[in-house]
Structures are given as C-alpha cells and as structure tokens.
Amino acid sequence: MKDTENTGAADEKFDGFTDEERAAMKERAKELKASARRGSRAAKADVESDVLAKIAEMEEADRVIAERLHDIVKANAPALSPKLWYGMPAYARNGKVVCFFQSAHKFKTRYATLGFSDPANLDEGTMWPTAFALTELTAADEARIGALIKKAAG
C-alpha cells in the first residue's frame, strides 16, 4: 500500500488557496465582525468611510479607477450602499452585493475588475458579461458603467 502522507515542504503549505485568497477571507471575517458590532444608525457612514479608506490604500492606478467608480455608483444608484466585501469596495442593495471593484494588486493580476453579482440582474438573452477588465476609464467607459450601474440597481 502506498503511503499518502505529505512530507514535502511545498505540499505542507498548499491548502487549495493562494496567500491573496486567504487574506481576502480573513478580511471578510473582520468585515462580518465589524458589521455585527455596529449600530444600524452609524453603520452607513462608518461603512462608507471604511470603503473610502480601503480605496485610499490602493496603488495609484487602481485608486484613481476605484475613486471614479465610487462617484459613478453614488451618482447613478444612490440607493446602493457602499460596503467592504472580502476587502474590496462593493455596493449592495438590501445587504446583498450588486457590484464590486477588485484592484489589480489584490490578486496580483494585470488589470482591475468591475464585477457584478447575481442580484444585479444584468440579464441579456442567454449570455451576458458579469465582470469587466479595467485599465483606465474613458468618458465612454464611464457612461457605459453608469448605465450598467443604473440597470443593476433597478
């Protein structure tokens, strides 16, 4: 019978998640604890300041995009509430994340991502995009994102 015990150093460290994914899960656990501690009145203002603080920590290219996206969401869907979601700026309706921004640096990717979750209802036929790669924002990009955000918030 073959011995299946892992003895290699690399095998001992591997658990199926990258360091970045483990960090995101830890951030989510902190977010849930903080949410449970907050009172309902102060929560919205505190959470938005947490989102803005997280954006301020980003590298410049991602920060510029994230700040602009925050403004686009607030202008086009004021009913969406900013929140942190796995350490990323996100916007929710009735507590459920509708869209989020993932910086390129967070998971060491070559581009940032604007993603939409299932509650966004961006359905178009039998296939539609739920995430968009972002390297910068043009006026046309901002207009398209604004329209998507309005539709997602509806």
C-alpha positions as CSV (number, residue, x, y, z in Angstrom):
1,M,0.0,0.0,0.0
2,K,1.3,3.5,-0.9
3,D,1.9,6.0,1.9
4,T,-0.2,9.0,1.2
5,E,1.2,11.3,3.9
6,N,2.5,14.6,2.6
7,T,6.1,15.1,3.6
8,G,7.3,17.8,1.1
9,A,7.6,21.3,2.4
10,A,5.6,22.7,-0.6
11,D,2.8,20.2,-0.1
12,E,2.5,21.1,3.6
13,K,1.8,24.8,2.7
14,F,-0.7,24.1,-0.1
15,D,-4.3,24.0,1.1
16,G,-6.0,25.0,-2.1
17,F,-6.0,28.8,-1.6
18,T,-3.4,31.4,-2.5
19,D,-2.0,33.8,0.1
20,E,-4.1,36.5,-1.5
21,E,-7.3,34.4,-1.2
22,R,-6.6,33.6,2.4
23,A,-6.0,37.3,3.1
24,A,-9.4,38.1,1.4
25,M,-11.2,35.5,3.6
26,K,-9.6,37.0,6.7
27,E,-10.7,40.4,5.6
28,R,-14.3,39.1,5.1
29,A,-14.3,37.6,8.6
30,K,-13.2,41.0,10.0
31,E,-15.9,42.8,8.0
32,L,-18.6,40.5,9.3
33,K,-17.4,41.0,12.9
34,A,-17.4,44.8,12.5
35,S,-20.8,44.7,10.9
36,A,-22.2,42.8,13.9
37,R,-20.7,45.3,16.3
38,R,-22.0,48.4,14.5
39,G,-25.3,50.0,15.4
40,S,-27.7,50.5,12.5
41,R,-27.6,54.3,12.6
42,A,-23.9,54.8,12.4
43,A,-23.4,51.8,10.1
44,K,-23.9,53.5,6.8
45,A,-21.5,56.4,7.4
46,D,-18.9,54.2,9.1
47,V,-19.0,51.7,6.2
48,E,-18.6,54.3,3.6
49,S,-15.6,55.7,5.4
50,D,-14.2,52.2,5.6
51,V,-14.7,51.8,1.8
52,L,-13.0,55.2,1.1
53,A,-10.1,54.2,3.4
54,K,-9.7,50.9,1.5
55,I,-9.7,52.8,-1.8
56,A,-7.1,55.2,-0.4
57,E,-4.8,52.3,0.4
58,M,-4.7,51.2,-3.3
59,E,-1.9,51.7,-5.7
60,E,-2.4,54.9,-7.7
61,A,-3.7,53.4,-10.9
62,D,-6.3,51.3,-9.1
63,R,-7.1,54.1,-6.7
64,V,-7.9,56.5,-9.5
65,I,-10.3,54.0,-11.0
66,A,-11.9,53.0,-7.7
67,E,-12.5,56.6,-6.7
68,R,-14.2,57.3,-10.0
69,L,-16.3,54.2,-9.8
70,H,-17.4,55.2,-6.3
71,D,-18.5,58.5,-7.7
72,I,-20.3,56.8,-10.6
73,V,-22.2,54.5,-8.3
74,K,-23.2,57.3,-6.0
75,A,-24.4,59.4,-8.9
76,N,-26.3,56.6,-10.8
77,A,-27.5,54.4,-8.0
78,P,-27.8,56.3,-4.7
79,A,-29.9,53.5,-3.2
80,L,-26.9,51.2,-3.3
81,S,-25.0,51.1,0.0
82,P,-21.2,51.0,-0.1
83,K,-19.6,48.2,1.9
84,L,-16.4,46.2,2.1
85,W,-16.6,42.7,0.7
86,Y,-13.6,40.5,1.0
87,G,-11.6,43.6,1.4
88,M,-12.9,45.1,-1.8
89,P,-15.1,48.2,-2.3
90,A,-18.6,46.9,-3.1
91,Y,-22.1,48.3,-3.4
92,A,-25.2,46.5,-2.0
93,R,-29.0,46.5,-2.2
94,N,-30.8,45.2,0.9
95,G,-27.5,43.9,2.2
96,K,-26.7,41.9,-1.0
97,V,-23.7,42.9,-3.1
98,V,-24.7,44.1,-6.5
99,C,-21.3,45.2,-7.8
100,F,-17.7,45.4,-6.6
101,F,-14.2,46.6,-7.6
102,Q,-11.2,44.3,-7.4
103,S,-7.9,46.1,-7.7
104,A,-5.3,44.5,-9.9
105,H,-2.9,44.4,-6.9
106,K,-5.2,42.5,-4.7
107,F,-4.8,39.2,-6.5
108,K,-1.7,40.2,-8.5
109,T,-3.5,40.4,-11.8
110,R,-2.7,42.6,-14.8
111,Y,-5.9,44.6,-14.6
112,A,-8.5,45.7,-12.2
113,T,-12.1,44.3,-12.4
114,L,-15.6,45.7,-12.1
115,G,-17.8,42.8,-11.2
116,F,-21.5,42.3,-10.9
117,S,-23.1,39.7,-8.6
118,D,-26.3,37.8,-9.3
119,P,-28.7,40.4,-7.7
120,A,-27.5,42.9,-10.4
121,N,-30.0,41.3,-12.9
122,L,-28.0,42.4,-16.0
123,D,-29.5,39.5,-17.9
124,E,-29.5,39.9,-21.7
125,G,-30.7,36.8,-23.5
126,T,-28.9,33.6,-22.6
127,M,-25.4,35.1,-22.1
128,W,-24.1,38.4,-20.7
129,P,-20.9,39.7,-19.0
130,T,-20.7,39.9,-15.3
131,A,-17.2,41.3,-15.0
132,F,-15.2,43.9,-16.9
133,A,-11.4,44.3,-17.0
134,L,-10.4,48.0,-16.4
135,T,-7.0,49.5,-17.1
136,E,-8.3,53.1,-17.1
137,L,-11.6,54.9,-17.5
138,T,-12.5,57.0,-20.6
139,A,-15.6,59.1,-20.8
140,A,-17.3,56.4,-22.9
141,D,-16.4,53.8,-20.3
142,E,-17.8,55.9,-17.5
143,A,-21.1,56.4,-19.4
144,R,-21.4,52.6,-20.1
145,I,-20.6,51.8,-16.4
146,G,-23.2,54.4,-15.3
147,A,-25.8,52.7,-17.4
148,L,-24.9,49.3,-16.1
149,I,-25.0,50.5,-12.5
150,K,-28.5,52.0,-13.0
151,K,-29.7,48.8,-14.5
152,A,-28.1,46.7,-11.8
153,A,-29.6,48.9,-9.0
154,G,-33.1,48.7,-10.5
